[in-house]
Amino acid sequence: MSFNKEIPPPPYSAVVLAPIPDKPYVKDYLPWSIINLLFGWCFFGVIPLIFSILCRNYKNNQNFASARTMSALALMFNILITIGGLVAWSVFIAFMYLYIITVDDSIPK
């Protein structure tokens, strides 16, 4: 009896090797920042736009540590400006509705 029998390979491979990208993937959130420029009352929308542009510049210069930092800041400020914009626009629309109702009642008919 021989104990040197070869074990057949499994019918499938358990390990899948993916190609390693040449540079890491870092999101810059630029489209969201541009939307927030209009939606976030312009002044506050500039803040995430600056961080998004800086993130894109750092990515192009291969400085991925700084790009990740600027990406996180752009994401954080985009979330804050979006929520703040929703609240501000809701208050503005409610105020205008109440103002129009008040002015409409004061006009003599």
ChimeraX commands (.cxc) that place a marker at each C-alpha (Angstrom):
marker #1 position 0.00,0.00,0.00 radius 0.5
marker #1 position 1.31,3.41,-0.96 radius 0.5
marker #1 position 0.54,6.55,0.99 radius 0.5
marker #1 position 1.91,8.90,-1.65 radius 0.5
marker #1 position -1.36,9.30,-3.53 radius 0.5
marker #1 position -2.00,12.70,-5.01 radius 0.5
marker #1 position -5.09,14.52,-3.80 radius 0.5
marker #1 position -7.15,15.86,-6.70 radius 0.5
marker #1 position -7.77,19.62,-6.74 radius 0.5
marker #1 position -11.21,20.87,-5.72 radius 0.5
marker #1 position -13.67,21.49,-8.56 radius 0.5
marker #1 position -13.54,25.23,-7.93 radius 0.5
marker #1 position -11.01,27.72,-6.71 radius 0.5
marker #1 position -11.70,29.12,-3.24 radius 0.5
marker #1 position -9.40,32.11,-3.70 radius 0.5
marker #1 position -10.08,34.74,-6.32 radius 0.5
marker #1 position -7.28,37.19,-6.89 radius 0.5
marker #1 position -8.43,40.59,-8.03 radius 0.5
marker #1 position -6.07,42.96,-9.78 radius 0.5
marker #1 position -4.56,45.56,-7.49 radius 0.5
marker #1 position -5.44,49.06,-8.68 radius 0.5
marker #1 position -2.55,51.39,-9.36 radius 0.5
marker #1 position -4.11,54.12,-7.24 radius 0.5
marker #1 position -6.70,53.99,-4.44 radius 0.5
marker #1 position -10.28,55.02,-5.06 radius 0.5
marker #1 position -11.19,58.25,-3.26 radius 0.5
marker #1 position -14.55,59.95,-3.85 radius 0.5
marker #1 position -14.50,63.73,-4.11 radius 0.5
marker #1 position -18.30,64.37,-3.95 radius 0.5
marker #1 position -17.99,67.22,-6.48 radius 0.5
marker #1 position -21.47,66.81,-8.09 radius 0.5
marker #1 position -23.14,66.80,-4.66 radius 0.5
marker #1 position -21.14,69.89,-3.71 radius 0.5
marker #1 position -22.24,71.72,-6.86 radius 0.5
marker #1 position -25.89,70.90,-6.10 radius 0.5
marker #1 position -25.38,72.14,-2.53 radius 0.5
marker #1 position -24.00,75.39,-3.94 radius 0.5
marker #1 position -27.51,76.16,-5.20 radius 0.5
marker #1 position -29.48,74.28,-2.58 radius 0.5
marker #1 position -27.49,75.40,0.48 radius 0.5
marker #1 position -28.09,79.14,0.13 radius 0.5
marker #1 position -24.90,79.67,-1.92 radius 0.5
marker #1 position -22.67,80.91,0.93 radius 0.5
marker #1 position -22.76,77.65,2.88 radius 0.5
marker #1 position -22.60,75.55,-0.30 radius 0.5
marker #1 position -19.14,76.95,-1.04 radius 0.5
marker #1 position -17.62,75.13,1.94 radius 0.5
marker #1 position -18.07,71.53,0.65 radius 0.5
marker #1 position -17.24,72.71,-2.87 radius 0.5
marker #1 position -13.81,73.91,-1.70 radius 0.5
marker #1 position -13.10,70.59,0.03 radius 0.5
marker #1 position -14.23,68.66,-3.06 radius 0.5
marker #1 position -11.94,70.65,-5.33 radius 0.5
marker #1 position -9.04,70.23,-2.91 radius 0.5
marker #1 position -9.73,66.47,-2.80 radius 0.5
marker #1 position -9.65,66.28,-6.59 radius 0.5
marker #1 position -6.39,68.24,-6.71 radius 0.5
marker #1 position -4.76,65.99,-4.11 radius 0.5
marker #1 position -5.89,62.89,-6.06 radius 0.5
marker #1 position -4.33,64.26,-9.24 radius 0.5
marker #1 position -1.08,64.94,-7.36 radius 0.5
marker #1 position -1.03,61.37,-5.96 radius 0.5
marker #1 position -1.38,62.61,-2.35 radius 0.5
marker #1 position -4.01,60.07,-1.29 radius 0.5
marker #1 position -3.77,60.64,2.47 radius 0.5
marker #1 position -4.72,64.30,2.09 radius 0.5
marker #1 position -7.30,63.39,-0.55 radius 0.5
marker #1 position -9.01,61.02,1.91 radius 0.5
marker #1 position -9.06,63.77,4.56 radius 0.5
marker #1 position -10.58,66.31,2.15 radius 0.5
marker #1 position -13.07,63.67,0.96 radius 0.5
marker #1 position -14.23,63.03,4.53 radius 0.5
marker #1 position -14.59,66.77,5.16 radius 0.5
marker #1 position -16.50,67.25,1.90 radius 0.5
marker #1 position -18.85,64.39,2.83 radius 0.5
marker #1 position -19.44,65.75,6.33 radius 0.5
marker #1 position -20.15,69.29,5.13 radius 0.5
marker #1 position -22.33,68.03,2.26 radius 0.5
marker #1 position -24.48,66.13,4.74 radius 0.5
marker #1 position -24.73,69.15,7.06 radius 0.5
marker #1 position -25.52,71.59,4.23 radius 0.5
marker #1 position -28.12,69.23,2.73 radius 0.5
marker #1 position -29.93,68.80,6.05 radius 0.5
marker #1 position -29.61,72.52,6.82 radius 0.5
marker #1 position -30.86,73.39,3.34 radius 0.5
marker #1 position -33.90,71.14,3.74 radius 0.5
marker #1 position -34.74,72.77,7.07 radius 0.5
marker #1 position -34.09,76.31,5.81 radius 0.5
marker #1 position -36.12,75.86,2.63 radius 0.5
marker #1 position -38.97,74.30,4.62 radius 0.5
marker #1 position -39.02,77.23,7.07 radius 0.5
marker #1 position -38.78,79.73,4.20 radius 0.5
marker #1 position -41.70,78.13,2.33 radius 0.5
marker #1 position -43.82,77.93,5.50 radius 0.5
marker #1 position -43.05,81.57,6.31 radius 0.5
marker #1 position -43.94,82.72,2.79 radius 0.5
marker #1 position -47.18,80.72,2.90 radius 0.5
marker #1 position -48.18,82.28,6.21 radius 0.5
marker #1 position -47.14,85.73,5.02 radius 0.5
marker #1 position -49.22,85.45,1.84 radius 0.5
marker #1 position -52.25,84.27,3.83 radius 0.5
marker #1 position -51.84,87.22,6.23 radius 0.5
marker #1 position -51.39,89.79,3.46 radius 0.5
marker #1 position -54.26,88.33,1.44 radius 0.5
marker #1 position -56.65,88.70,4.39 radius 0.5
marker #1 position -55.67,92.33,4.94 radius 0.5
marker #1 position -56.50,93.41,1.38 radius 0.5
marker #1 position -60.00,94.94,1.30 radius 0.5
marker #1 position -62.38,93.34,-1.17 radius 0.5
marker link #1:1,2 radius 0.2
marker link #1:2,3 radius 0.2
marker link #1:3,4 radius 0.2
marker link #1:4,5 radius 0.2
marker link #1:5,6 radius 0.2
marker link #1:6,7 radius 0.2
marker link #1:7,8 radius 0.2
marker link #1:8,9 radius 0.2
marker link #1:9,10 radius 0.2
marker link #1:10,11 radius 0.2
marker link #1:11,12 radius 0.2
marker link #1:12,13 radius 0.2
marker link #1:13,14 radius 0.2
marker link #1:14,15 radius 0.2
marker link #1:15,16 radius 0.2
marker link #1:16,17 radius 0.2
marker link #1:17,18 radius 0.2
marker link #1:18,19 radius 0.2
marker link #1:19,20 radius 0.2
marker link #1:20,21 radius 0.2
marker link #1:21,22 radius 0.2
marker link #1:22,23 radius 0.2
marker link #1:23,24 radius 0.2
marker link #1:24,25 radius 0.2
marker link #1:25,26 radius 0.2
marker link #1:26,27 radius 0.2
marker link #1:27,28 radius 0.2
marker link #1:28,29 radius 0.2
marker link #1:29,30 radius 0.2
marker link #1:30,31 radius 0.2
marker link #1:31,32 radius 0.2
marker link #1:32,33 radius 0.2
marker link #1:33,34 radius 0.2
marker link #1:34,35 radius 0.2
marker link #1:35,36 radius 0.2
marker link #1:36,37 radius 0.2
marker link #1:37,38 radius 0.2
marker link #1:38,39 radius 0.2
marker link #1:39,40 radius 0.2
marker link #1:40,41 radius 0.2
marker link #1:41,42 radius 0.2
marker link #1:42,43 radius 0.2
marker link #1:43,44 radius 0.2
marker link #1:44,45 radius 0.2
marker link #1:45,46 radius 0.2
marker link #1:46,47 radius 0.2
marker link #1:47,48 radius 0.2
marker link #1:48,49 radius 0.2
marker link #1:49,50 radius 0.2
marker link #1:50,51 radius 0.2
marker link #1:51,52 radius 0.2
marker link #1:52,53 radius 0.2
marker link #1:53,54 radius 0.2
marker link #1:54,55 radius 0.2
marker link #1:55,56 radius 0.2
marker link #1:56,57 radius 0.2
marker link #1:57,58 radius 0.2
marker link #1:58,59 radius 0.2
marker link #1:59,60 radius 0.2
marker link #1:60,61 radius 0.2
marker link #1:61,62 radius 0.2
marker link #1:62,63 radius 0.2
marker link #1:63,64 radius 0.2
marker link #1:64,65 radius 0.2
marker link #1:65,66 radius 0.2
marker link #1:66,67 radius 0.2
marker link #1:67,68 radius 0.2
marker link #1:68,69 radius 0.2
marker link #1:69,70 radius 0.2
marker link #1:70,71 radius 0.2
marker link #1:71,72 radius 0.2
marker link #1:72,73 radius 0.2
marker link #1:73,74 radius 0.2
marker link #1:74,75 radius 0.2
marker link #1:75,76 radius 0.2
marker link #1:76,77 radius 0.2
marker link #1:77,78 radius 0.2
marker link #1:78,79 radius 0.2
marker link #1:79,80 radius 0.2
marker link #1:80,81 radius 0.2
marker link #1:81,82 radius 0.2
marker link #1:82,83 radius 0.2
marker link #1:83,84 radius 0.2
marker link #1:84,85 radius 0.2
marker link #1:85,86 radius 0.2
marker link #1:86,87 radius 0.2
marker link #1:87,88 radius 0.2
marker link #1:88,89 radius 0.2
marker link #1:89,90 radius 0.2
marker link #1:90,91 radius 0.2
marker link #1:91,92 radius 0.2
marker link #1:92,93 radius 0.2
marker link #1:93,94 radius 0.2
marker link #1:94,95 radius 0.2
marker link #1:95,96 radius 0.2
marker link #1:96,97 radius 0.2
marker link #1:97,98 radius 0.2
marker link #1:98,99 radius 0.2
marker link #1:99,100 radius 0.2
marker link #1:100,101 radius 0.2
marker link #1:101,102 radius 0.2
marker link #1:102,103 radius 0.2
marker link #1:103,104 radius 0.2
marker link #1:104,105 radius 0.2
marker link #1:105,106 radius 0.2
marker link #1:106,107 radius 0.2
marker link #1:107,108 radius 0.2
marker link #1:108,109 radius 0.2
view
